[in-house]
């Protein structure tokens, strides 16, 4: 069997799913722990990649019409330990001839059972990592149900997309997949000793929660931005108002000033990720206005100055090019600036200007 195509497609699919899940995953992590632990994140997404890869290895490659028409059955194999019978029937292995050992290992009667075992070994390891359940019966059930899902997928002709199965429903696969899951669970302690436990990673994430990262703040800002944008679009549709970016910026500015005053110095998104705005002295409405107006002016107004020249007729083409590169340079400077802020763990410009800063409200 060629495993290259399923793994490649799994990688492509994983990249898409990881992109889709990244925002919800970050929201959940910041909501529950106040930070994102890199190792825990990598393990989680590796688990997603494993599930996709295993599924694709089971269903791919899909047969074309000519190949499918040649598949006449049988579609079900219900004899337990039939793979042992096939091994003795077709193997080239001769115990007294060492030259037959390697060719025997390359035969399908050996590779297929091994594949079915190794397919679910990672499942057992992941179960051991995420759930410290030492009851072997539960691992047997989970591994069996996963295998049954694979086999029923094949038996149904990929959920009845095909008129009949294009792969064999085999009870031996159920047995070997279940054994693979149990085997993975049993060897997991030898592998997981090199990785911090899920409890240690959670504790580490909570300890990191007091540090307010720029990613956490950016996530809150993006969520607030999307919320205000959604409200503005609804209002525009209801009252049949043409979208105006400057009106939206004003609306966004008002939101960032008014909402924290109502929700104890937090926007709606900041509440979700456990953040709030504070000041060394008393946080006043004047400080909030200075903070938000400065932020809006630098982030939204200055980059839009070039729009004035785009709407003016007969503007020199050189002016358009100049402002295009000026905006690009402006964004580049901002990127460097935020890298500097991350390294130095310093306050952002509008925080220094308004004597405000953001703290974590998550309690252990």
C-alpha positions in Angstrom: 0.0 0.0 0.0 1.2 3.5 -0.8 1.1 5.7 2.3 2.5 8.8 0.7 -0.8 10.2 -0.7 -2.9 9.8 2.5 -0.2 11.4 4.6 0.2 14.3 2.2 -3.5 14.9 2.0 -3.7 14.6 5.8 -1.1 17.3 6.1 -3.0 19.6 3.7 -6.2 19.0 5.6 -4.5 19.4 8.9 -3.2 22.8 7.9 -6.7 24.0 7.0 -8.3 22.5 10.2 -5.5 24.0 12.4 -6.1 27.4 10.8 -9.8 27.1 11.5 -9.3 25.8 15.1 -6.5 28.2 16.1 -8.8 31.1 17.2 -11.3 29.0 19.1 -8.4 27.0 20.7 -6.7 30.3 21.8 -10.0 31.6 23.2 -10.5 28.5 25.2 -7.0 28.4 26.5 -7.0 32.0 27.5 -10.5 31.7 29.0 -9.5 28.7 31.1 -5.8 29.1 31.9 -5.0 32.7 30.9 -2.1 31.6 28.7 -1.1 29.2 26.0 1.5 26.5 26.8 3.5 25.7 23.6 4.1 22.0 24.4 0.5 21.4 25.3 -0.6 23.2 22.0 1.8 21.1 19.9 0.6 17.9 21.5 -3.0 18.9 20.9 -2.5 19.7 17.2 -0.4 16.6 16.7 -3.3 14.6 18.0 -5.6 16.3 15.4 -3.0 15.4 12.7 -2.8 11.8 13.9 -6.6 11.4 13.7 -6.8 12.9 10.2 -3.8 10.7 9.0 -5.3 7.5 10.5 -8.7 8.3 8.8 -7.1 8.9 5.4 -5.0 5.8 5.7 -8.2 3.8 6.2 -10.2 5.3 3.3 -7.6 6.2 0.7 -6.9 5.8 -2.1 -10.4 6.1 -3.4 -11.0 3.7 -6.4 -11.8 5.1 -9.8 -14.8 3.8 -11.8 -12.8 1.2 -13.6 -11.2 -0.1 -10.4 -14.4 -0.1 -8.5 -16.3 -2.1 -11.1 -13.7 -4.9 -10.7 -14.4 -5.2 -6.9 -16.9 -8.0 -6.7 -16.5 -9.1 -3.1 -16.4 -10.7 -0.6 -17.0 -7.6 1.5 -16.9 -9.1 4.9 -14.4 -11.4 6.7 -15.8 -12.7 10.0 -13.3 -15.5 10.8 -11.2 -14.5 13.8 -7.4 -15.0 13.5 -7.7 -15.4 9.7 -4.6 -13.3 9.4 -2.6 -16.1 11.2 -3.9 -18.7 8.7 -3.0 -16.4 5.8 0.5 -16.0 7.2 1.2 -19.7 7.3 -0.5 -20.2 3.9 1.4 -17.5 1.9 4.6 -16.7 3.8 8.0 -17.4 2.2 9.5 -17.7 5.7 11.5 -20.8 6.4 12.8 -20.8 10.0 15.9 -22.7 9.1 16.8 -20.4 6.2 17.9 -16.9 7.4 17.7 -15.6 3.8 13.9 -15.8 3.8 13.5 -13.6 6.9 13.7 -10.2 5.2 11.5 -11.2 2.1 9.0 -12.5 4.6 8.8 -9.2 6.4 8.0 -7.4 3.2 5.0 -9.6 2.4 1.5 -8.3 2.8 0.6 -11.1 5.3 3.1 -9.5 7.7 2.8 -5.8 6.8 -1.0 -5.6 6.9 -1.4 -7.0 10.5 1.5 -4.8 11.6 -0.1 -1.7 10.0 -3.4 -2.4 11.8 -1.6 -2.6 15.1 0.5 0.5 14.6 -2.5 2.4 13.3 -3.9 2.7 16.9 -0.8 2.7 19.0 -0.7 6.5 19.0 -4.3 6.5 20.1 -3.4 4.6 23.3 -0.5 7.0 24.0 -2.7 10.1 23.6 -5.3 8.5 25.8 -2.7 7.9 28.5 -1.5 11.5 28.2 -4.9 13.2 28.3 -6.7 10.8 30.7 -5.0 9.1 33.6 -7.5 6.3 33.6 -5.8 3.0 34.5 -8.8 0.8 33.9 -7.7 -1.3 30.9 -11.3 -2.1 30.0 -11.9 1.5 29.1 -8.9 1.6 26.8 -10.1 -1.6 25.1 -13.6 -0.1 24.6 -12.2 3.2 23.2 -9.8 1.4 20.8 -12.5 -1.1 19.7 -15.0 1.7 19.0 -12.4 3.6 17.0 -11.6 0.5 15.0 -15.3 -0.2 14.5 -15.8 3.3 13.1 -13.1 2.6 10.6 -14.5 -0.8 9.6 -18.1 0.6 9.3 -16.8 3.4 7.2 -15.4 0.8 4.8 -18.4 -1.5 5.0 -20.8 1.4 4.2 -18.8 2.2 1.0 -17.7 5.5 2.5 -21.1 6.3 4.0 -23.0 5.0 1.0 -21.2 7.2 -1.5 -20.3 4.0 -3.3 -23.0 1.4 -4.0 -21.0 -1.3 -2.2 -17.7 -1.5 -0.1 -14.4 -1.1 -1.9 -12.5 -2.4 1.1 -13.0 -5.5 3.3 -14.7 -5.4 6.7 -12.4 -7.6 8.7 -12.9 -8.8 12.3 -9.2 -9.3 12.5 -8.7 -5.6 11.9 -11.0 -5.0 14.9 -8.8 -7.3 17.0 -5.5 -5.9 15.8 -6.6 -2.2 16.1 -7.9 -2.8 19.6 -4.6 -4.5 20.6 -2.7 -1.6 19.1 -4.6 0.9 21.2 -3.9 -1.2 24.4 -0.3 -1.7 23.5 0.1 2.0 23.0 -1.5 2.7 26.3 0.9 0.2 28.0 4.1 1.6 26.5 3.0 5.2 27.0 4.8 5.7 30.4 8.1 5.0 28.7 7.5 7.6 26.1 5.7 10.2 28.2 8.4 10.3 30.8 10.2 12.7 28.4 7.2 15.0 28.2 5.6 17.1 31.1 2.3 15.6 32.3 -1.0 17.3 31.4 -1.3 18.5 35.0 2.2 20.0 34.9 1.4 21.8 31.7 -1.9 23.2 33.0 -0.2 24.4 36.2 2.6 26.0 34.1 -0.1 27.7 31.9 -1.8 29.1 35.0 1.4 30.4 36.4 2.1 32.2 33.1 -1.4 33.7 33.1 -0.2 36.7 35.2 2.0 37.8 32.4 -0.2 39.6 29.8 1.2 38.6 26.4 0.7 40.7 23.3 -0.9 37.6 21.6 -3.6 37.5 24.4 -4.2 41.2 24.0 -4.3 41.0 20.2 -6.8 38.1 20.4 -9.1 40.3 22.6 -8.7 43.2 20.2 -9.6 41.1 17.2 -12.7 39.7 18.9 -13.8 43.2 19.9 -13.1 44.4 16.4 -15.2 41.6 14.8 -18.0 42.2 17.3 -18.2 45.9 16.5 -17.9 45.3 12.8 -20.7 42.7 13.0 -23.0 45.3 14.8 -22.1 48.0 12.3 -23.0 45.7 9.3 -26.3 44.8 10.9 -27.1 48.5 11.5 -26.1 49.4 7.9 -28.4 46.7 6.5 -31.3 47.7 8.7 -31.1 51.4 7.9 -29.7 50.9 4.4 -26.6 52.9 5.1 -23.6 52.7 2.9 -20.5 51.3 4.7 -18.1 54.1 5.7 -14.7 53.2 7.2 -14.5 56.5 9.1 -17.9 56.0 10.7 -16.8 52.5 11.7 -13.6 53.8 13.3 -15.6 56.3 15.3 -17.9 53.6 16.4 -15.0 51.4 17.3 -13.4 54.2 19.3 -16.6 54.9 21.2 -16.9 51.2 22.0 -13.4 51.0 23.4 -14.1 54.0 25.7 -17.7 53.3 26.9 -17.7 49.5 27.3 -14.8 49.3 29.8 -16.6 51.9 31.9 -19.6 49.7 32.0 -17.8 46.4 32.5 -15.3 47.3 35.2 -12.5 48.4 32.9 -12.8 45.5 30.5 -14.3 45.2 27.0 -16.5 42.1 26.2 -13.5 40.2 24.7 -11.2 41.2 27.5 -13.7 39.7 30.0 -13.4 36.4 28.1 -9.6 36.3 28.2 -9.5 37.7 31.7 -7.9 41.1 31.1 -8.7 44.6 32.3 -7.3 48.1 32.0 -5.9 49.8 35.0 -3.6 52.6 36.1 -1.1 53.3 38.8 -3.3 56.1 39.8 -7.0 56.2 39.5 -8.3 55.2 36.1 -10.4 58.1 34.9 -12.5 58.6 31.8 -10.0 61.1 30.6 -7.3 58.5 30.6 -9.5 56.1 28.8 -10.2 58.7 26.1 -6.5 59.5 25.7 -5.7 55.8 25.5 -8.3 55.0 22.9 -8.1 58.1 20.7 -4.3 57.8 20.5 -4.7 54.1 19.6 -7.3 54.8 17.0 -5.4 57.7 15.4 -2.1 55.7 15.1 -3.6 52.4 14.1 -6.5 53.5 11.9 -6.4 57.2 10.9 -2.8 57.6 9.8 -2.8 54.6 7.4 -5.9 56.0 5.7 -4.4 59.4 4.9 -3.4 58.2 1.5 -7.1 57.5 0.7 -7.6 61.2 0.3 -5.3 61.3 -2.7 -6.9 58.3 -4.3 -10.3 60.0 -4.5 -8.9 63.3 -5.8 -9.1 63.4 -9.6 -5.9 64.0 -11.6 -3.7 63.1 -8.7 -0.2 62.4 -9.9 0.5 58.7 -10.3 3.8 59.1 -8.4 1.8 60.3 -5.3 -0.2 57.0 -5.3 3.1 55.0 -5.5 4.6 57.1 -2.8 1.8 56.6 -0.3 1.6 52.9 -1.1 5.3 52.4 -0.1 4.8 54.9 2.8 2.0 52.7 4.2 4.1 49.6 3.7 7.0 51.2 5.5 4.7 52.4 8.2 3.5 48.8 8.8 7.0 47.5 8.8 8.0 50.0 11.5 5.0 48.9 13.5 6.1 45.3 13.2 9.6 46.1 14.4 8.2 48.2 17.2 6.0 45.4 18.5 8.9 43.0 18.4 10.8 45.5 20.5 7.8 45.6 22.9 7.8 41.8 23.2 11.5 41.6 23.9 11.6 44.5 26.4 8.2 43.7 27.9 7.5 47.4 27.8 4.2 49.4 27.6 2.7 50.2 24.2 2.9 53.8 23.1 -0.8 54.6 23.8 -0.4 53.2 27.3 2.5 55.4 28.1 0.6 58.4 26.7 -2.5 57.7 28.8 -0.8 56.3 32.0 -2.7 53.0 31.6 -1.8 49.4 31.2 -3.5 45.9 31.0 -3.4 43.3 33.7 -4.6 39.7 34.1 -7.7 39.1 36.2 -7.5 35.3 36.2 -7.4 33.8 39.7 -5.8 30.4 40.4 
